[in-house]
Amino acid sequence: MKRPGRTVLWLQSGGCGGCTMSMMCAENPGLFATLENFGLDFLWHPSLSEESGTEVIDILNDIIAGRRTLDILCFEGSVLRGPNGTGKFHILAGTDRPMLEWLHLIAPLANYVVAVGTCATYGGITAAGSNPTDATGLQYDGRNEGGALGAAFRSRSGLPVINIAGCPTHPNWVSETLMLLSEDALALSDLDTLRRPRFYADHLVHHGCSRNEYYEYKASAESLSEIGCMMENLGCVGTQAHGDCNTRAWNGEGSCTRGGYPCINCTAPEFEEPGHVFTETPKIGGIPIGLPTDMPKAWFIALASLSKAATPPRLRRNATADHIVAPPADRNTNLK
């Protein structure tokens, strides 16, 4: 049975639109089936809605005037505060009002405010480098609380901004969050310390990684395209990164590590500036600086030494190849 409608307004600012592109790839169920089944009614989305120009401005003004109820405000992309705090680096087309100002007017009227993607949550790629546009997240500026709305902001439900971090976000992270909000089933206790929904943030990218056998024996790839573990040499931080990317495959089967690229921890604040090349692992004395979550350094060194000593020749050969060159031995053959 179709649920009572919940209104959603989706705004975009400093970003690439990649989270919307990802969301539209939702499968089983698809995006539009999810919206219909959970009574999610988009008042406006810049890519999905027919309205444009003055029609959109009328919708925004109706919300501000109280003529339309807003249940969920989704914001994609960072908020551009420059120059000098005016927000005029992004004036909403057809108005003389910066997006920063529209956000300040509309966010307090929403029952829930959702930051979609790491740009909206923490600043992300658009806040990298010298950050000439003074880009920030909705309620975080990097790792620091504050951002465009301020640390004290709360929506009408009493919740802070809900941070669906990811660059881009997994389509189901967005759809599941919207489904939960349509049922008023997301509480503060369902968010982690960085305000990410725990249904995906309580997992590590390492969980379910197809290279875990190589990781266990520290059989490491040395170059991109090789099939060994990418932690030791190629910058992979999947053992520290929060996300269920390898247990909730993208488009049914993919993830960064399955595609041969190291996890760069895109669900975390300031991932965009790790201080080194994404595909290189910084080391001190040959030991990676970034160790698995909750793993004491001494334990890691001891376990890594034992693992390397016990690495089966099959894994050692395959780790630095771009395909399996040494298949597992047949058990029956070994018994002969």
Legacy VTK file of the C-alpha trace (Angstrom):
# vtk DataFile Version 3.0
C-alpha trace
ASCII
DATASET POLYDATA
POINTS 336 float
0.000 0.000 0.000
1.295 3.425 -0.920
2.406 5.455 2.081
1.317 9.025 2.832
3.451 11.491 0.901
6.622 13.035 2.288
7.924 16.065 0.449
11.564 16.294 -0.603
13.464 19.301 -1.932
16.861 18.665 -3.509
19.300 21.541 -3.942
22.764 21.472 -5.505
25.727 23.763 -5.124
29.519 23.341 -5.285
30.064 19.882 -6.746
29.937 17.678 -9.817
26.444 16.202 -9.493
27.992 12.747 -9.168
25.840 11.744 -6.199
22.701 12.306 -8.258
24.216 10.324 -11.124
24.997 7.500 -8.706
21.542 7.619 -7.110
19.895 7.200 -10.500
21.718 3.863 -10.851
19.849 2.359 -7.896
18.780 -1.221 -8.561
16.449 -3.751 -6.911
14.496 -1.641 -6.228
15.118 1.151 -8.672
15.025 4.786 -7.639
11.551 5.617 -8.909
9.998 2.487 -7.416
11.518 3.421 -4.064
10.190 6.967 -4.237
6.701 5.746 -5.103
6.569 2.897 -2.591
7.623 5.104 0.301
5.529 8.115 -0.672
8.517 10.359 -1.351
7.342 13.317 -3.405
10.087 15.467 -4.919
8.974 19.077 -4.896
12.011 19.706 -7.071
15.215 18.029 -8.124
17.457 19.794 -10.663
17.874 16.641 -12.778
14.636 14.744 -12.201
11.989 17.480 -12.178
10.306 19.230 -15.076
10.003 22.601 -13.348
12.539 25.290 -14.133
13.042 29.013 -13.855
10.266 30.923 -12.083
8.427 27.663 -11.311
11.319 26.582 -9.090
11.604 29.979 -7.443
7.883 29.856 -6.667
8.345 26.492 -4.958
11.152 27.863 -2.805
9.184 30.962 -1.890
6.114 28.860 -1.042
8.211 26.823 1.402
9.619 29.955 3.028
6.152 31.502 3.276
4.700 28.331 4.825
2.423 27.575 1.890
4.192 24.249 1.319
5.379 21.792 3.946
8.929 20.512 3.587
9.697 17.155 5.154
13.205 16.481 3.829
15.774 18.920 2.474
18.573 17.175 0.564
21.629 19.234 -0.305
24.278 17.992 -2.749
27.641 19.700 -3.182
29.511 21.999 -0.844
28.224 25.388 0.226
30.280 28.217 -1.267
30.677 30.956 1.328
32.990 33.204 -0.668
33.828 35.848 -1.456
34.209 37.243 2.056
31.273 35.333 3.492
28.738 36.679 0.976
28.091 33.365 -0.790
28.022 35.207 -4.103
30.218 32.664 -5.812
26.931 30.798 -6.280
23.888 32.933 -6.970
20.807 30.803 -7.655
19.907 31.398 -11.290
16.984 33.761 -11.740
17.430 35.363 -8.332
19.836 37.788 -6.719
20.111 35.537 -3.674
23.150 33.312 -2.972
22.529 29.601 -2.405
24.017 30.146 1.053
21.122 32.452 1.872
18.505 30.092 0.408
19.958 27.347 2.593
19.733 29.483 5.734
16.111 30.317 4.959
14.915 26.820 4.057
16.909 24.435 6.279
15.196 25.482 9.560
11.797 24.758 7.961
12.576 21.123 7.065
11.801 18.208 9.360
15.093 16.654 8.273
18.177 18.043 6.556
20.354 15.594 4.633
23.823 16.336 3.252
24.349 14.082 0.232
27.971 13.307 -0.575
31.248 14.274 1.047
31.225 17.758 -0.478
27.935 18.497 1.273
28.923 16.744 4.486
32.490 17.946 5.072
33.538 20.155 2.126
35.118 17.403 0.046
36.962 17.886 -3.214
35.645 21.430 -3.698
37.276 22.481 -0.406
40.697 21.093 -1.341
43.862 23.099 -1.829
43.667 26.803 -1.081
39.860 26.610 -1.215
39.364 29.914 -3.059
35.559 29.670 -2.935
35.562 29.045 0.851
33.647 25.809 0.265
32.336 23.971 3.310
29.942 21.263 4.349
26.506 21.944 5.773
27.469 21.344 9.402
31.135 20.395 9.187
34.142 22.225 7.797
36.464 19.289 7.308
36.639 17.557 10.688
35.468 20.632 12.577
31.828 21.152 13.475
30.297 24.348 12.170
30.154 24.590 8.403
27.479 26.666 6.705
24.680 26.061 9.225
26.694 26.104 12.447
27.293 23.435 15.073
24.106 24.257 16.976
21.751 23.802 14.008
18.901 21.359 14.412
16.085 20.631 11.977
12.443 20.661 13.078
12.784 17.013 14.121
15.522 17.986 16.565
18.223 16.180 14.583
21.467 17.673 13.292
22.319 17.405 9.607
22.374 13.758 8.502
25.655 13.175 6.657
25.481 10.633 3.834
29.199 10.826 3.100
30.791 9.278 0.021
32.341 10.490 -3.219
30.016 9.617 -4.710
27.463 8.116 -2.381
26.276 4.559 -2.962
22.764 4.842 -4.454
21.277 2.681 -1.706
22.811 4.787 1.068
20.669 7.657 -0.185
17.514 5.650 -0.880
17.687 3.804 2.470
18.135 7.059 4.354
15.128 8.564 2.597
13.088 5.426 3.306
13.953 5.606 7.012
13.100 9.297 7.165
9.772 8.679 5.450
8.927 6.445 8.429
10.475 8.795 11.035
12.713 5.821 11.814
16.137 7.487 11.967
17.202 8.726 15.405
20.388 10.379 16.683
21.524 6.985 17.978
21.414 5.723 14.377
24.183 8.170 13.392
27.880 7.696 14.141
30.180 10.337 15.638
30.491 12.087 12.254
26.686 11.962 11.820
26.802 9.277 9.111
23.979 6.691 9.089
25.303 3.688 10.947
23.618 1.163 8.646
26.582 1.680 6.323
29.119 3.558 8.460
29.438 0.810 11.088
31.126 -1.334 8.438
34.617 -1.133 6.972
35.380 -1.233 3.256
37.751 -4.093 4.136
34.764 -6.282 5.020
34.071 -8.523 2.044
37.004 -7.275 -0.038
37.774 -9.764 -2.805
41.494 -9.373 -1.995
41.193 -10.429 1.633
43.104 -13.685 1.134
46.055 -11.654 -0.114
45.717 -9.260 2.821
45.755 -12.105 5.343
49.112 -13.315 4.035
50.418 -9.824 3.246
50.798 -10.862 -0.382
50.954 -7.372 -1.826
50.533 -5.887 -5.264
53.369 -3.633 -6.338
51.684 -1.871 -9.250
48.136 -0.988 -10.238
46.341 -3.752 -12.154
48.011 -6.471 -10.074
45.634 -8.592 -8.001
47.389 -8.673 -4.627
46.487 -6.591 -1.566
46.914 -2.853 -2.190
47.417 -1.759 1.424
51.188 -2.200 1.725
52.276 -0.388 -1.439
49.359 1.214 -3.293
47.686 3.420 -0.697
44.573 1.366 0.047
42.969 2.357 3.360
39.992 0.012 3.206
40.958 -1.363 6.624
40.238 2.079 8.097
37.503 3.439 5.829
33.869 3.352 6.943
31.466 1.953 4.360
29.899 -1.306 3.220
31.159 -0.952 -0.357
32.334 -4.556 -0.632
29.346 -6.198 1.045
26.821 -3.974 -0.759
28.324 -4.048 -4.228
27.817 -1.087 -6.555
25.493 -1.858 -9.464
25.281 -5.415 -8.220
28.951 -6.333 -8.464
31.486 -3.497 -8.293
33.582 -1.506 -5.841
36.797 0.499 -6.051
38.963 -2.381 -4.867
37.191 -4.896 -7.089
37.891 -2.565 -9.983
41.606 -2.562 -9.182
41.840 0.827 -7.465
42.749 1.396 -3.798
40.149 2.648 -1.354
40.859 6.335 -0.639
38.458 6.642 2.334
36.053 8.960 0.534
33.450 8.772 3.332
35.795 10.603 5.728
36.411 14.314 6.277
39.477 15.660 4.459
40.005 12.483 2.430
40.756 14.769 -0.499
44.095 15.827 0.984
45.831 12.773 2.446
49.270 14.410 2.224
50.521 11.918 -0.351
49.564 10.450 -3.725
46.382 8.362 -3.430
48.092 5.328 -4.968
51.147 5.313 -2.697
51.389 4.033 0.872
53.454 6.298 3.144
55.832 4.313 5.335
58.319 4.780 8.139
61.041 2.174 8.250
59.147 0.122 5.710
56.024 -0.004 7.891
52.801 1.596 6.571
51.786 4.645 8.611
48.072 3.935 8.300
47.323 0.680 10.077
44.025 -1.206 10.281
41.447 0.241 12.661
42.011 -0.913 16.281
45.289 -2.671 15.370
48.267 -1.809 17.663
51.457 -1.256 15.658
53.431 -3.969 17.475
50.743 -6.543 16.777
50.629 -5.590 13.114
54.388 -5.939 12.722
54.375 -9.341 14.411
51.386 -10.645 12.469
52.686 -9.265 9.165
56.033 -11.004 9.656
54.365 -14.318 10.433
51.929 -13.939 7.536
54.638 -13.160 5.011
56.646 -16.158 6.204
53.627 -18.401 5.730
52.462 -17.019 2.376
51.626 -19.874 0.012
53.667 -19.761 -3.223
50.373 -19.528 -5.152
49.462 -16.220 -3.511
52.974 -14.850 -3.771
52.972 -15.458 -7.532
49.449 -14.174 -8.124
49.859 -11.014 -6.028
52.095 -9.310 -8.575
50.271 -10.596 -11.663
47.292 -9.003 -13.408
45.456 -12.340 -13.558
45.635 -15.655 -11.778
48.773 -17.449 -12.919
48.799 -20.084 -10.163
45.343 -21.567 -9.546
44.541 -23.345 -6.279
45.701 -26.956 -6.269
43.031 -29.595 -6.577
42.646 -31.331 -3.240
42.177 -34.757 -4.813
45.344 -34.263 -6.829
47.307 -33.501 -3.673
46.070 -36.708 -2.053
47.463 -38.913 -4.846
LINES 1 337
336 0 1 2 3 4 5 6 7 8 9 10 11 12 13 14 15 16 17 18 19 20 21 22 23 24 25 26 27 28 29 30 31 32 33 34 35 36 37 38 39 40 41 42 43 44 45 46 47 48 49 50 51 52 53 54 55 56 57 58 59 60 61 62 63 64 65 66 67 68 69 70 71 72 73 74 75 76 77 78 79 80 81 82 83 84 85 86 87 88 89 90 91 92 93 94 95 96 97 98 99 100 101 102 103 104 105 106 107 108 109 110 111 112 113 114 115 116 117 118 119 120 121 122 123 124 125 126 127 128 129 130 131 132 133 134 135 136 137 138 139 140 141 142 143 144 145 146 147 148 149 150 151 152 153 154 155 156 157 158 159 160 161 162 163 164 165 166 167 168 169 170 171 172 173 174 175 176 177 178 179 180 181 182 183 184 185 186 187 188 189 190 191 192 193 194 195 196 197 198 199 200 201 202 203 204 205 206 207 208 209 210 211 212 213 214 215 216 217 218 219 220 221 222 223 224 225 226 227 228 229 230 231 232 233 234 235 236 237 238 239 240 241 242 243 244 245 246 247 248 249 250 251 252 253 254 255 256 257 258 259 260 261 262 263 264 265 266 267 268 269 270 271 272 273 274 275 276 277 278 279 280 281 282 283 284 285 286 287 288 289 290 291 292 293 294 295 296 297 298 299 300 301 302 303 304 305 306 307 308 309 310 311 312 313 314 315 316 317 318 319 320 321 322 323 324 325 326 327 328 329 330 331 332 333 334 335
